[in-house]
Amino acid sequence: MNLDIRLPIGVLFLLLGALLVAYGLMTDPAVYEAHSLGININLIWGAAMAAFGAVMLALSLRARGRD
């Protein structure tokens, strides 16, 4: 049995990161200025999560190609 945990983790983080990025882009900027020092934390962490998911997915697909 050839189970690679990086594939589901990569897909999960990529999807959740994309959702956070979309939410961060659609939210009113006045909310961030009033509550979080003007930092769009949803956009920043969504991009970080999506990048991590893309790396995990790429590693999984690269390992699958070697087999």
N, C-alpha and C positions, 0 to 999 in steps of 0.2 A: 504494500500500500504506500503510495507516494503522496503524502499530504504536506503541502507547503502553506503554512499559516500566513505567509506574507500576502497572498492573493486576497483573502477576505478582509484582512486588516487594511490593505491598500485601497480596496474598493470602499470600505466603510469610511475611512478618513477622507478620501477624495470626495465622496458624496456629502458628508457632513461639512467639510470645508467649503465646498461649492455652495451649499445652503447658507452658511454663515456669510460668505462673500456677497451673495445675492441680497441677503437681508441687510448687510452693512451698506450696500450701494443704494438700496431703496429707502432707508430710514432718513428722516429729516435731520440735517446737520445741526439744527438748533438744540436737539436733544443731547447731542454729545457735548456741545459747548456748555450746557447747563449742568450736566451730571458727571462728566468724565474728563474735565480739563481740555476739551476739544479733541480728544483722541477717539477715533472710530475703532474701538477695540474689536468689534465684530469683524470688521474688514481685515484687520491685522492678523487676528488669530485664525480667521477663516483661510486666509492665504497661507499661513504657516501649516495648518492642518492639511490643506489641499496639496501643498508641496511635499509634506511627509508621506501622504497617501500616494502621490505620483512616484516618489522614490521607491516605496515598498512595492508598488505595482510593477515598476520597471525591473526591480531586482527579481521579482517572482517570474516575470516573463522571460528574463534573461536566463534564469536557472532552468526554466521549462525547455528552452531552446537547446540547452546542452545535453539534455537526456535523450 
